[in-house]
């Protein structure tokens, strides 16, 4: 799975109506491969990631939803000021940093 596939899987996993197998099918891979690659990339199995992300599932809401970090509160405040969601705001920060890094690389001959 590419990093883009991992991000797409995260978006699909946020939909509590989709099973992990359905997400894997949407990505065109087997559920076993999805669990393996997703686990390598995130450190959590898809089901664990779904619960840690606060997605409401049949089991209920993840207990981690109420766990707040000061850094996340600062990110939420900055995102609100910019008129974005915290996730979009963080992704945009990473994208800008990556663009600067790519531009700074010397060209190979």
Chimera marker file (.cmm) of the C-alpha trace (Angstrom):
<marker_set name="trace">
<marker id="1" x="0.000" y="0.000" z="0.000" r="1" g="1" b="0" radius="0.5"/>
<marker id="2" x="1.257" y="3.451" z="-0.855" r="1" g="1" b="0" radius="0.5"/>
<marker id="3" x="1.018" y="6.351" z="1.631" r="1" g="1" b="0" radius="0.5"/>
<marker id="4" x="-1.935" y="7.597" z="-0.420" r="1" g="1" b="0" radius="0.5"/>
<marker id="5" x="-3.636" y="4.199" z="-0.035" r="1" g="1" b="0" radius="0.5"/>
<marker id="6" x="-3.106" y="4.394" z="3.731" r="1" g="1" b="0" radius="0.5"/>
<marker id="7" x="-4.732" y="7.843" z="3.844" r="1" g="1" b="0" radius="0.5"/>
<marker id="8" x="-7.604" y="6.610" z="1.677" r="1" g="1" b="0" radius="0.5"/>
<marker id="9" x="-8.032" y="3.626" z="3.999" r="1" g="1" b="0" radius="0.5"/>
<marker id="10" x="-8.218" y="5.998" z="6.983" r="1" g="1" b="0" radius="0.5"/>
<marker id="11" x="-10.933" y="8.026" z="5.278" r="1" g="1" b="0" radius="0.5"/>
<marker id="12" x="-12.895" y="4.876" z="4.481" r="1" g="1" b="0" radius="0.5"/>
<marker id="13" x="-12.386" y="3.476" z="8.000" r="1" g="1" b="0" radius="0.5"/>
<marker id="14" x="-13.961" y="6.619" z="9.457" r="1" g="1" b="0" radius="0.5"/>
<marker id="15" x="-17.211" y="5.376" z="7.898" r="1" g="1" b="0" radius="0.5"/>
<marker id="16" x="-18.479" y="3.068" z="10.635" r="1" g="1" b="0" radius="0.5"/>
<marker id="17" x="-20.809" y="1.338" z="8.166" r="1" g="1" b="0" radius="0.5"/>
<marker id="18" x="-17.887" y="-0.173" z="6.217" r="1" g="1" b="0" radius="0.5"/>
<marker id="19" x="-16.199" y="-3.308" z="7.481" r="1" g="1" b="0" radius="0.5"/>
<marker id="20" x="-12.431" y="-3.678" z="7.240" r="1" g="1" b="0" radius="0.5"/>
<marker id="21" x="-13.033" y="-6.250" z="4.487" r="1" g="1" b="0" radius="0.5"/>
<marker id="22" x="-15.166" y="-3.728" z="2.566" r="1" g="1" b="0" radius="0.5"/>
<marker id="23" x="-12.427" y="-1.095" z="2.886" r="1" g="1" b="0" radius="0.5"/>
<marker id="24" x="-9.839" y="-3.597" z="1.636" r="1" g="1" b="0" radius="0.5"/>
<marker id="25" x="-12.103" y="-4.482" z="-1.280" r="1" g="1" b="0" radius="0.5"/>
<marker id="26" x="-12.489" y="-0.790" z="-2.136" r="1" g="1" b="0" radius="0.5"/>
<marker id="27" x="-8.684" y="-0.497" z="-2.209" r="1" g="1" b="0" radius="0.5"/>
<marker id="28" x="-8.364" y="-3.625" z="-4.351" r="1" g="1" b="0" radius="0.5"/>
<marker id="29" x="-6.425" y="-5.723" z="-1.839" r="1" g="1" b="0" radius="0.5"/>
<marker id="30" x="-7.203" y="-8.640" z="0.453" r="1" g="1" b="0" radius="0.5"/>
<marker id="31" x="-8.294" y="-7.968" z="4.051" r="1" g="1" b="0" radius="0.5"/>
<marker id="32" x="-5.168" y="-9.782" z="5.250" r="1" g="1" b="0" radius="0.5"/>
<marker id="33" x="-2.871" y="-7.549" z="3.167" r="1" g="1" b="0" radius="0.5"/>
<marker id="34" x="-4.770" y="-4.493" z="4.364" r="1" g="1" b="0" radius="0.5"/>
<marker id="35" x="-4.301" y="-5.442" z="8.030" r="1" g="1" b="0" radius="0.5"/>
<marker id="36" x="-0.613" y="-6.174" z="7.453" r="1" g="1" b="0" radius="0.5"/>
<marker id="37" x="0.266" y="-3.019" z="5.500" r="1" g="1" b="0" radius="0.5"/>
<marker id="38" x="-1.989" y="-0.713" z="7.519" r="1" g="1" b="0" radius="0.5"/>
<marker id="39" x="-0.469" y="-2.072" z="10.732" r="1" g="1" b="0" radius="0.5"/>
<marker id="40" x="3.063" y="-1.489" z="9.450" r="1" g="1" b="0" radius="0.5"/>
<marker id="41" x="2.222" y="2.092" z="8.454" r="1" g="1" b="0" radius="0.5"/>
<marker id="42" x="0.209" y="3.143" z="11.523" r="1" g="1" b="0" radius="0.5"/>
<marker id="43" x="1.291" y="0.781" z="14.285" r="1" g="1" b="0" radius="0.5"/>
<marker id="44" x="-2.332" y="-0.306" z="14.755" r="1" g="1" b="0" radius="0.5"/>
<marker id="45" x="-4.608" y="-2.832" z="13.108" r="1" g="1" b="0" radius="0.5"/>
<marker id="46" x="-7.420" y="-1.155" z="11.134" r="1" g="1" b="0" radius="0.5"/>
<marker id="47" x="-10.018" y="-2.012" z="13.788" r="1" g="1" b="0" radius="0.5"/>
<marker id="48" x="-7.786" y="-0.651" z="16.571" r="1" g="1" b="0" radius="0.5"/>
<marker id="49" x="-7.087" y="2.498" z="14.566" r="1" g="1" b="0" radius="0.5"/>
<marker id="50" x="-10.808" y="2.987" z="14.013" r="1" g="1" b="0" radius="0.5"/>
<marker id="51" x="-11.454" y="2.844" z="17.758" r="1" g="1" b="0" radius="0.5"/>
<marker id="52" x="-8.492" y="5.081" z="18.611" r="1" g="1" b="0" radius="0.5"/>
<marker id="53" x="-9.678" y="7.621" z="16.010" r="1" g="1" b="0" radius="0.5"/>
<marker id="54" x="-13.002" y="7.901" z="17.830" r="1" g="1" b="0" radius="0.5"/>
<marker id="55" x="-15.182" y="6.357" z="15.150" r="1" g="1" b="0" radius="0.5"/>
<marker id="56" x="-18.512" y="5.189" z="16.503" r="1" g="1" b="0" radius="0.5"/>
<marker id="57" x="-18.869" y="1.469" z="15.895" r="1" g="1" b="0" radius="0.5"/>
<marker id="58" x="-21.084" y="-1.311" z="17.181" r="1" g="1" b="0" radius="0.5"/>
<marker id="59" x="-18.884" y="-1.436" z="20.274" r="1" g="1" b="0" radius="0.5"/>
<marker id="60" x="-19.509" y="2.269" z="20.989" r="1" g="1" b="0" radius="0.5"/>
<marker id="61" x="-17.222" y="5.282" z="21.009" r="1" g="1" b="0" radius="0.5"/>
<marker id="62" x="-13.547" y="4.820" z="21.700" r="1" g="1" b="0" radius="0.5"/>
<marker id="63" x="-12.574" y="5.713" z="25.287" r="1" g="1" b="0" radius="0.5"/>
<marker id="64" x="-9.689" y="7.720" z="23.814" r="1" g="1" b="0" radius="0.5"/>
<marker id="65" x="-12.102" y="10.324" z="22.445" r="1" g="1" b="0" radius="0.5"/>
<marker id="66" x="-12.139" y="12.190" z="25.756" r="1" g="1" b="0" radius="0.5"/>
<marker id="67" x="-8.340" y="12.086" z="26.081" r="1" g="1" b="0" radius="0.5"/>
<marker id="68" x="-7.074" y="15.571" z="25.232" r="1" g="1" b="0" radius="0.5"/>
<marker id="69" x="-3.520" y="16.727" z="24.652" r="1" g="1" b="0" radius="0.5"/>
<marker id="70" x="-2.537" y="20.405" z="24.954" r="1" g="1" b="0" radius="0.5"/>
<marker id="71" x="-0.791" y="20.129" z="21.579" r="1" g="1" b="0" radius="0.5"/>
<marker id="72" x="-4.002" y="18.959" z="19.937" r="1" g="1" b="0" radius="0.5"/>
<marker id="73" x="-5.958" y="21.797" z="21.531" r="1" g="1" b="0" radius="0.5"/>
<marker id="74" x="-3.414" y="24.252" z="20.095" r="1" g="1" b="0" radius="0.5"/>
<marker id="75" x="-3.770" y="22.592" z="16.688" r="1" g="1" b="0" radius="0.5"/>
<marker id="76" x="-7.573" y="22.833" z="16.913" r="1" g="1" b="0" radius="0.5"/>
<marker id="77" x="-7.350" y="26.528" z="17.814" r="1" g="1" b="0" radius="0.5"/>
<marker id="78" x="-4.982" y="27.306" z="14.928" r="1" g="1" b="0" radius="0.5"/>
<marker id="79" x="-7.167" y="25.308" z="12.529" r="1" g="1" b="0" radius="0.5"/>
<marker id="80" x="-10.306" y="27.142" z="13.653" r="1" g="1" b="0" radius="0.5"/>
<marker id="81" x="-8.535" y="30.455" z="13.122" r="1" g="1" b="0" radius="0.5"/>
<marker id="82" x="-7.601" y="29.354" z="9.599" r="1" g="1" b="0" radius="0.5"/>
<marker id="83" x="-11.152" y="28.104" z="8.976" r="1" g="1" b="0" radius="0.5"/>
<marker id="84" x="-10.102" y="24.466" z="8.523" r="1" g="1" b="0" radius="0.5"/>
<marker id="85" x="-10.620" y="21.190" z="10.321" r="1" g="1" b="0" radius="0.5"/>
<marker id="86" x="-7.677" y="20.052" z="12.473" r="1" g="1" b="0" radius="0.5"/>
<marker id="87" x="-6.964" y="17.128" z="10.126" r="1" g="1" b="0" radius="0.5"/>
<marker id="88" x="-6.939" y="19.296" z="7.004" r="1" g="1" b="0" radius="0.5"/>
<marker id="89" x="-4.857" y="21.929" z="8.762" r="1" g="1" b="0" radius="0.5"/>
<marker id="90" x="-2.231" y="19.361" z="9.833" r="1" g="1" b="0" radius="0.5"/>
<marker id="91" x="-2.136" y="17.797" z="6.347" r="1" g="1" b="0" radius="0.5"/>
<marker id="92" x="-1.592" y="21.219" z="4.778" r="1" g="1" b="0" radius="0.5"/>
<marker id="93" x="1.314" y="21.914" z="7.152" r="1" g="1" b="0" radius="0.5"/>
<marker id="94" x="2.942" y="18.607" z="6.180" r="1" g="1" b="0" radius="0.5"/>
<marker id="95" x="2.332" y="19.195" z="2.469" r="1" g="1" b="0" radius="0.5"/>
<marker id="96" x="3.932" y="22.659" z="2.614" r="1" g="1" b="0" radius="0.5"/>
<marker id="97" x="6.932" y="21.261" z="4.486" r="1" g="1" b="0" radius="0.5"/>
<marker id="98" x="7.342" y="18.466" z="1.930" r="1" g="1" b="0" radius="0.5"/>
<marker id="99" x="7.123" y="20.915" z="-0.970" r="1" g="1" b="0" radius="0.5"/>
<marker id="100" x="9.879" y="23.043" z="0.587" r="1" g="1" b="0" radius="0.5"/>
<marker id="101" x="12.018" y="19.931" z="1.078" r="1" g="1" b="0" radius="0.5"/>
<marker id="102" x="11.509" y="18.779" z="-2.524" r="1" g="1" b="0" radius="0.5"/>
<marker id="103" x="12.379" y="22.231" z="-3.901" r="1" g="1" b="0" radius="0.5"/>
<marker id="104" x="15.559" y="22.321" z="-1.797" r="1" g="1" b="0" radius="0.5"/>
<marker id="105" x="16.921" y="19.042" z="-3.224" r="1" g="1" b="0" radius="0.5"/>
<marker id="106" x="19.745" y="19.410" z="-5.729" r="1" g="1" b="0" radius="0.5"/>
<marker id="107" x="18.967" y="18.049" z="-9.167" r="1" g="1" b="0" radius="0.5"/>
<marker id="108" x="20.694" y="14.823" z="-10.144" r="1" g="1" b="0" radius="0.5"/>
<marker id="109" x="22.542" y="14.701" z="-13.424" r="1" g="1" b="0" radius="0.5"/>
<link id1="1" id2="2" r="1" g="1" b="0" radius="0.2"/>
<link id1="2" id2="3" r="1" g="1" b="0" radius="0.2"/>
<link id1="3" id2="4" r="1" g="1" b="0" radius="0.2"/>
<link id1="4" id2="5" r="1" g="1" b="0" radius="0.2"/>
<link id1="5" id2="6" r="1" g="1" b="0" radius="0.2"/>
<link id1="6" id2="7" r="1" g="1" b="0" radius="0.2"/>
<link id1="7" id2="8" r="1" g="1" b="0" radius="0.2"/>
<link id1="8" id2="9" r="1" g="1" b="0" radius="0.2"/>
<link id1="9" id2="10" r="1" g="1" b="0" radius="0.2"/>
<link id1="10" id2="11" r="1" g="1" b="0" radius="0.2"/>
<link id1="11" id2="12" r="1" g="1" b="0" radius="0.2"/>
<link id1="12" id2="13" r="1" g="1" b="0" radius="0.2"/>
<link id1="13" id2="14" r="1" g="1" b="0" radius="0.2"/>
<link id1="14" id2="15" r="1" g="1" b="0" radius="0.2"/>
<link id1="15" id2="16" r="1" g="1" b="0" radius="0.2"/>
<link id1="16" id2="17" r="1" g="1" b="0" radius="0.2"/>
<link id1="17" id2="18" r="1" g="1" b="0" radius="0.2"/>
<link id1="18" id2="19" r="1" g="1" b="0" radius="0.2"/>
<link id1="19" id2="20" r="1" g="1" b="0" radius="0.2"/>
<link id1="20" id2="21" r="1" g="1" b="0" radius="0.2"/>
<link id1="21" id2="22" r="1" g="1" b="0" radius="0.2"/>
<link id1="22" id2="23" r="1" g="1" b="0" radius="0.2"/>
<link id1="23" id2="24" r="1" g="1" b="0" radius="0.2"/>
<link id1="24" id2="25" r="1" g="1" b="0" radius="0.2"/>
<link id1="25" id2="26" r="1" g="1" b="0" radius="0.2"/>
<link id1="26" id2="27" r="1" g="1" b="0" radius="0.2"/>
<link id1="27" id2="28" r="1" g="1" b="0" radius="0.2"/>
<link id1="28" id2="29" r="1" g="1" b="0" radius="0.2"/>
<link id1="29" id2="30" r="1" g="1" b="0" radius="0.2"/>
<link id1="30" id2="31" r="1" g="1" b="0" radius="0.2"/>
<link id1="31" id2="32" r="1" g="1" b="0" radius="0.2"/>
<link id1="32" id2="33" r="1" g="1" b="0" radius="0.2"/>
<link id1="33" id2="34" r="1" g="1" b="0" radius="0.2"/>
<link id1="34" id2="35" r="1" g="1" b="0" radius="0.2"/>
<link id1="35" id2="36" r="1" g="1" b="0" radius="0.2"/>
<link id1="36" id2="37" r="1" g="1" b="0" radius="0.2"/>
<link id1="37" id2="38" r="1" g="1" b="0" radius="0.2"/>
<link id1="38" id2="39" r="1" g="1" b="0" radius="0.2"/>
<link id1="39" id2="40" r="1" g="1" b="0" radius="0.2"/>
<link id1="40" id2="41" r="1" g="1" b="0" radius="0.2"/>
<link id1="41" id2="42" r="1" g="1" b="0" radius="0.2"/>
<link id1="42" id2="43" r="1" g="1" b="0" radius="0.2"/>
<link id1="43" id2="44" r="1" g="1" b="0" radius="0.2"/>
<link id1="44" id2="45" r="1" g="1" b="0" radius="0.2"/>
<link id1="45" id2="46" r="1" g="1" b="0" radius="0.2"/>
<link id1="46" id2="47" r="1" g="1" b="0" radius="0.2"/>
<link id1="47" id2="48" r="1" g="1" b="0" radius="0.2"/>
<link id1="48" id2="49" r="1" g="1" b="0" radius="0.2"/>
<link id1="49" id2="50" r="1" g="1" b="0" radius="0.2"/>
<link id1="50" id2="51" r="1" g="1" b="0" radius="0.2"/>
<link id1="51" id2="52" r="1" g="1" b="0" radius="0.2"/>
<link id1="52" id2="53" r="1" g="1" b="0" radius="0.2"/>
<link id1="53" id2="54" r="1" g="1" b="0" radius="0.2"/>
<link id1="54" id2="55" r="1" g="1" b="0" radius="0.2"/>
<link id1="55" id2="56" r="1" g="1" b="0" radius="0.2"/>
<link id1="56" id2="57" r="1" g="1" b="0" radius="0.2"/>
<link id1="57" id2="58" r="1" g="1" b="0" radius="0.2"/>
<link id1="58" id2="59" r="1" g="1" b="0" radius="0.2"/>
<link id1="59" id2="60" r="1" g="1" b="0" radius="0.2"/>
<link id1="60" id2="61" r="1" g="1" b="0" radius="0.2"/>
<link id1="61" id2="62" r="1" g="1" b="0" radius="0.2"/>
<link id1="62" id2="63" r="1" g="1" b="0" radius="0.2"/>
<link id1="63" id2="64" r="1" g="1" b="0" radius="0.2"/>
<link id1="64" id2="65" r="1" g="1" b="0" radius="0.2"/>
<link id1="65" id2="66" r="1" g="1" b="0" radius="0.2"/>
<link id1="66" id2="67" r="1" g="1" b="0" radius="0.2"/>
<link id1="67" id2="68" r="1" g="1" b="0" radius="0.2"/>
<link id1="68" id2="69" r="1" g="1" b="0" radius="0.2"/>
<link id1="69" id2="70" r="1" g="1" b="0" radius="0.2"/>
<link id1="70" id2="71" r="1" g="1" b="0" radius="0.2"/>
<link id1="71" id2="72" r="1" g="1" b="0" radius="0.2"/>
<link id1="72" id2="73" r="1" g="1" b="0" radius="0.2"/>
<link id1="73" id2="74" r="1" g="1" b="0" radius="0.2"/>
<link id1="74" id2="75" r="1" g="1" b="0" radius="0.2"/>
<link id1="75" id2="76" r="1" g="1" b="0" radius="0.2"/>
<link id1="76" id2="77" r="1" g="1" b="0" radius="0.2"/>
<link id1="77" id2="78" r="1" g="1" b="0" radius="0.2"/>
<link id1="78" id2="79" r="1" g="1" b="0" radius="0.2"/>
<link id1="79" id2="80" r="1" g="1" b="0" radius="0.2"/>
<link id1="80" id2="81" r="1" g="1" b="0" radius="0.2"/>
<link id1="81" id2="82" r="1" g="1" b="0" radius="0.2"/>
<link id1="82" id2="83" r="1" g="1" b="0" radius="0.2"/>
<link id1="83" id2="84" r="1" g="1" b="0" radius="0.2"/>
<link id1="84" id2="85" r="1" g="1" b="0" radius="0.2"/>
<link id1="85" id2="86" r="1" g="1" b="0" radius="0.2"/>
<link id1="86" id2="87" r="1" g="1" b="0" radius="0.2"/>
<link id1="87" id2="88" r="1" g="1" b="0" radius="0.2"/>
<link id1="88" id2="89" r="1" g="1" b="0" radius="0.2"/>
<link id1="89" id2="90" r="1" g="1" b="0" radius="0.2"/>
<link id1="90" id2="91" r="1" g="1" b="0" radius="0.2"/>
<link id1="91" id2="92" r="1" g="1" b="0" radius="0.2"/>
<link id1="92" id2="93" r="1" g="1" b="0" radius="0.2"/>
<link id1="93" id2="94" r="1" g="1" b="0" radius="0.2"/>
<link id1="94" id2="95" r="1" g="1" b="0" radius="0.2"/>
<link id1="95" id2="96" r="1" g="1" b="0" radius="0.2"/>
<link id1="96" id2="97" r="1" g="1" b="0" radius="0.2"/>
<link id1="97" id2="98" r="1" g="1" b="0" radius="0.2"/>
<link id1="98" id2="99" r="1" g="1" b="0" radius="0.2"/>
<link id1="99" id2="100" r="1" g="1" b="0" radius="0.2"/>
<link id1="100" id2="101" r="1" g="1" b="0" radius="0.2"/>
<link id1="101" id2="102" r="1" g="1" b="0" radius="0.2"/>
<link id1="102" id2="103" r="1" g="1" b="0" radius="0.2"/>
<link id1="103" id2="104" r="1" g="1" b="0" radius="0.2"/>
<link id1="104" id2="105" r="1" g="1" b="0" radius="0.2"/>
<link id1="105" id2="106" r="1" g="1" b="0" radius="0.2"/>
<link id1="106" id2="107" r="1" g="1" b="0" radius="0.2"/>
<link id1="107" id2="108" r="1" g="1" b="0" radius="0.2"/>
<link id1="108" id2="109" r="1" g="1" b="0" radius="0.2"/>
</marker_set>
